[in-house]
Amino acid sequence: MSEEKKSLNFLEHIIEEDLANGLPKNDLRFRFPPEPNGYLHIGHTKAIGISFGLGEKYNAPVNLRFDDTNPAKEEQEYVDAIKRDVSWLGYTWANELYSSDYFQQLYDWAVLLIKEGKAYVDSQSSEAMAEQKGTPTVPGVDGPYRNRSIEENLDLFQRMKNGEFNEGAHVLRAKIDMAHTNMLMRDPIMYRILKKHHHRTGDTWCIYPMYDWTHGESDYIEQISHSLCSLEFKPHRELYNWFKESVYPYSQEELPLLPKQREFARLNLSYTVMSKRKLLKLVQEGIVKGWDDPRMPTISGLRRRGYTPAAIRDFIERVGVAKRDNVIDVSLLEFCIREDLNKTAPRVMAVLDPIKLVIENYPSDQVEWLEAENNQEDESAGFRKVPFSKELYIEKDDFKEEANSKYFRLTLGKEVRLKNAYIIKGESVVKDANGNITEIRCSYDPESLSGSGTEASLRKVKGTLHWVSIKHAVKAEVREYDRLFMHEAPDTDEEKDFMEFLNPDSLKVIEAFVEPSLTEAQTGDRFQFQRLGYFNVDDDSTADSLVFNKTVGLRDNWAKQTKPAEPKPQTQQKPQQNKRPAIEVIKQLGKKYTNYPADKQEKVKEEIKMLAKEVSYEDLQPLFGTAAKKVGTRIATAIALGVLLEQGLEKHDDILEFIEKAQEDTNDILVAETANL
């Protein structure tokens, strides 16, 4: 959809209205104003995307301004990390600025406000001031120092600046209205004494401006046209306006534009926390290995895990701009990275839980270098060579000594295809003294080489397995990450600390085996380990010791893993002969699928997945030809097909044709369900 045809969000409507009412387009100016007291996280990407996105849309400058007013918590490390993250996301700022650049101007304006009787020095304790401030339903009362003379206030403020007083002895407050209905307007603090070293100004200042005073005036100094912030700042808008309107007469000739503050819903993500304070606690207590730990929701953590700027920007676009806070399911973020990497990540083979497979009739001294496609989604990706030999590793889960007809992987007496290679048949197993299988013996059909064009190679088998030649396998450390918290909203429980919801299995370190082509992989390179998921090369990786991070699985299995078992009904079950076949129930659920609201669709989807376990490929295949207008049935078919493929069903030509047609459909749900099949 072209930019012109996209509907405008409410912020764009505000800007368009201002332009229509006479605001010159050249006066449009935006900013992203992070506090350098921690690393940016996924929640910040929405604010970044909104401001820089508007800059791109209107060809307007966007400042990167660090609101560095608290030297006790701010560090140069955070400044550097923020710049790195914004650049990595693909955005370019017009000016790199700091609120500390304006400390002198802010001080001068504060002096002018004192002279006008709009600010005063208060010498009470913080507890006394809090008590006098009242409550949302009880007005505040004037403190004993509210009516100090202008001369005394000027003298005390000057001496505060000169360092004559200890921290906490005095503060400068705006003189507004202690009975105001908005508690933020009840004489807010403008300056406090902090004898701390500032990362940019050093020890020049021992009084520092408060955020509310600094933020709005910095916008004004920079002549920001639209100050866009998250919803928690909506109550601050009245104070924002009071401050800017109070200083406007001092500088209106050189700074004619008054900024307009508007608020949007912040981005909250399920199964994580967004508070910098809580993220810092995770770092300080060693729960994670730094701000860039791949389990962290920080941008640097997502980057290290293997997320791409394109996926994150797509995620922000899909979330959109709203006026009300809500929680976005993390599965949407995972969907976006899957969709991106499906197009761009080279396919390779790796075995994470190996068991030895010996092809008894394959020559012991023979090695074949077979051709493997790098990415079927990218015609330009080309091919690579992988070595094939008598002894291979396959996944333990890809073999059962005995299995029913719905098991599409390797078992005794049945055939499967080895990816890019031959068809094999399970013949026997070798067990240890405890009865555990240590080795699988099989035979292969030398005429069945994938892509050879022979009749044997073209015959269909239902399962395809990935593998690695033992003789050529490269050891690698694989770090499998799961969600850091078990609770969907870990910091909302009133009775428990968010730390109580930590997932003890959020990291598993595995010794795996990968194909030899990966010895050339560089830090940050991303791959699809076929049938397993998407992985990238970690920063800890070296030429002698490969380390991979699991970015995301091929499908979202979290809901299935965490969904509690449904209680069994106590009523007597119907006789088995009256039970409708699972495929008929799937068809019935599909008919109404698109009519359901989103939450009901999720429940129906889970029901279809459960039913699909009772369905064979032969049951499902006739639905591939469902008419295009019956999109609900096609969606249900795609959901069920995903289950069968997960069980090891090979992608036949008719499956590929069904997926290809679905991807060309105009229904977004159908396209999404088949995107990663």
Buried (B, 14 or more C-beta within 10 A) or exposed (E): EEEEEEEEBEBBEBBEEBBEEEBEEEBBBBBBBBBBBBBBBBBBBBBBBBBBBBBBBBEBBBBBBBBBBBBEBBBEEBBEBBBBBBEBBEBEBBEEBBBBBBBEBBBEBBBBBBEEEBBBBBBBEEEEBEEBBBEEEEBBEEBEBBEBEEEEBBEBBEBBBEEEBEEEBBBBBBBBBBEBEBBBBBBBBBBBBBBBEBBBBEEEBBBBBBBBBBBBBBBBBBBBBBBBBBBEBBEBBBBBBBBBEBBBEBBEEEBEBBBBBBBBBBBBBBBBBBEBEBBBBBBEEEBBBBBBBBBBBBBBBBBBBBBBBBBBBBBBEEBEBBEEEEEBBBBBBBBBBBBBBBEBBBBBBBBBBBBBBBBEEBEEEEEBEBEBBBBEBBEEBEEBBBBBBBBBBBBBEBBBEEBEEBBBBBBBEBBBBBBBBBBBBBBEBEEEEEEEBEBBBBBBBEEBBBEEEEEEBEEEBBBBBBBBBBEBBBEBBBBBBBBBBBBBBBBEEEEEEBBEBBBEEBBEEEEBBBBBBBEEBEEEBBBBBBBBBBBBBBEBBEEEEBBBBBBBBBBBEBEEEEEEEEEEEEEEEEEEEEEEEBBEBBBEBBEEBBEBEEEEBBEBBBBBBBBBEBBBBEBBBEBBEBEEEBBBBBBBBBBBBBBBBBBBBBBBEEBEEBBEBBEEBEBEBBBBBBBBB
